[in-house]
Amino acid sequence: FDQAPDAPPRARPPVHTRVRRLVEALALCHSVNLTEDEGVREYQASSPDEVALVNYAKSVGLALVDRTLSHITVQRPRGTQAKYEILDVFPFSSDTKRMGIILRDEETGRVLFFMKGADVAMMPIVEFSDWLDEECGNLARKGLRTLVVGMKVLSREEYAAFSQRYEAAKRQVYEREAAMRSAVEDLECNLTLLGLTGVEDKLQENVASTLETLANAGVRVWMLTGDKVETATCIAISSKLFARNAAIFHLTAETREQAEEQFSRFQKRTGACLVIDGRSLALCTDNFPRQFIEVACACPAVVCCRCAPTQKALVVRLLKRHAKRRCAAIGDGGNDVAMIQAADVGIGIEGKEGKQASLAADFSLTKFSHVSRLMLWHGRNSYTRTARLSQFVIHRGLIISIIQVVFSSIFYFATIAIYSGWLVVGYSTVFTMLPVFSLVLDEDVDADTVFMYPELYKELQKGRRLCLRTFLEWVFKSIYQGGAIMLLSIFLFDHSFLRIISITFTSLLLTELLMVALEIQRWRWQMVVAEVLSLAAYAVAIFLLPSYFDAGFIMSGDFWIKVIVITLVSCLPVTIGKWFRTTCAPPAYVKLARSRDAADS
């Protein structure tokens, strides 16, 4: 930090001195800690940018060798060590967008104040430079995250005055944070500009292909980031979020009137991708949130830059409220936690920025490329299996209720239960539980088809697998089948009315098992075992429950012929109707399966 001996007192330090100051600032102004695992020492911090900058300082000869709560020790190129006492630390926050540290050099006794942060936060507090703004833009257009570094040498009197005011602010009961911030802001002025750093935010593998797959599947992707507009735009293009020839509209405004003017211009640019900064986003969401969300949802892609964590969460809530969309928030850092918790589905990615996001999320992934498999494959199976299982649970309970209603109606609404005791318990558990719940193993399409044709996901977004129409269809099936089983049992077994329980229960069980078998798309051995075990359990129950079943009557050929007729009458019309619908208006996955079979043959 010493000026050249022959330089005037107020002359600008030579280049080598400024470079040394910058490297020393990178090695000292951070929140990096050292960890040791099996003899290997590593740097760890909440931000990978800080680790990268400390590693850079180490590569040029100034290495961080120790850090405690009160001291920082660095090693110089010649092997000597310098020790600094930590006086105060001002952590990075989304409001200030900068962090600072005050140190005392134990060798010289000087008090040094280092600070680094975003260019918009640092430009007003560092000395004027005619190159800073231009170089920030140049680095941002290359996709680099920039940090401006500054410093100030404090006299003992200056630090004593600041420390007294800062400690008094800490002891305040009311408005403590504001008082502490005010004391620090008085210190943050006329800083010496040391330099500008640029760190590459390297994308993971297959990010571009994953975003392209999600776009083809009908998933709208918004990028909410704290980076500069130029950096975010560069990343959006390199990740294929924006097409190379796509029209890009930059919405930037300082006042409400400018925001309304820019927004009205954007409404006329149909098909353009939107890039908006944090200040303009706040103006739009505060003054006309519904109109902004509705128009932005029609864009191919949206990038919101310079977003605070609270703004990210606000955008998610506005999408849920005004666009009526299901939102999945994906993040990898602590700044994304609020957004993840505000979304319908939170997805955290374990990365170099720690595990805050993954711990707060519903799903934790190790790579962004796994998002496509999570949504298109696991999400599809979860939705289709849940829909089918819920429909069969409704059908299983309603069909036995219809049989009871018809039975009571025939006998003048007498309060007599046709099934009681072990039959009711066994029907819901032993006899039908395994086949119905084996449907969670079913797949309508295989994984290769899902990723080859991501457009299949659009069909699920319509919600037609589980809606009012499908509910009414299964209600109708239950009413028809329950009524057919009861009425045909009375008609065909008019001379065996006292054995009505064996007749109807056997037909009911066979109908339920047959309906499960007809709905299965891809058979697995577990499904076959479930069907066989259910039939075997019923066969054993016939002999174990003589009070409910007449084994001799059930073993007769006349019984089984008539039971098979009842089962066919109850299932055949439903099966024919399903076949006609699949043939005349097949869903997309059926068309693909047929085309692939034709190609293979």
Secondary structure by P-SEA (a helix, b strand, c coil): ccccccccccccccaaaaaaaaaaaaacccbbbbbbcccbbbbbcccaaaaaaaaaaaaaccccccccccbbbbbccccbbbbbbbcccccccccccccbbbbbcccccbbbbbbbcccccccccccccccaaaaaaaaaaabbbbbbbcbbbbcaaaaaaaaaaaaaaaacccaaaaaaaaaaaaacccccccbbbbbbbccccaaaaaaaaaaaacbbbbbbbcccaaaaaaaaaaaccccccbbbbbbbbccaaaaaaaaaaaaacccbbbbbcaaaaaaaaaccaaaaaaaaaaccbbbbccccaaaaaaaaaaaacccccbbbbbbccccaaaaaaaccbbbbbbccccccccccccccccccccccccccaaaaaaaaaaaaaaaaaaaaaaaaaaaaaaaaaaaccccccccccaaaaaaaccccccccccccccccccaaaaaaccaaaaaaaacccccaaaaaaaaaaaaaaaaaaaaaaaaaacccccaaaaaaaaaaaaaaaaaaaaacccccaaaaaaaaaaaaaaaaaaaaccccccccccccaaaaaaaaaaaaaacaaaaaaaaaaaaacccaaaaaaaaaaaaac
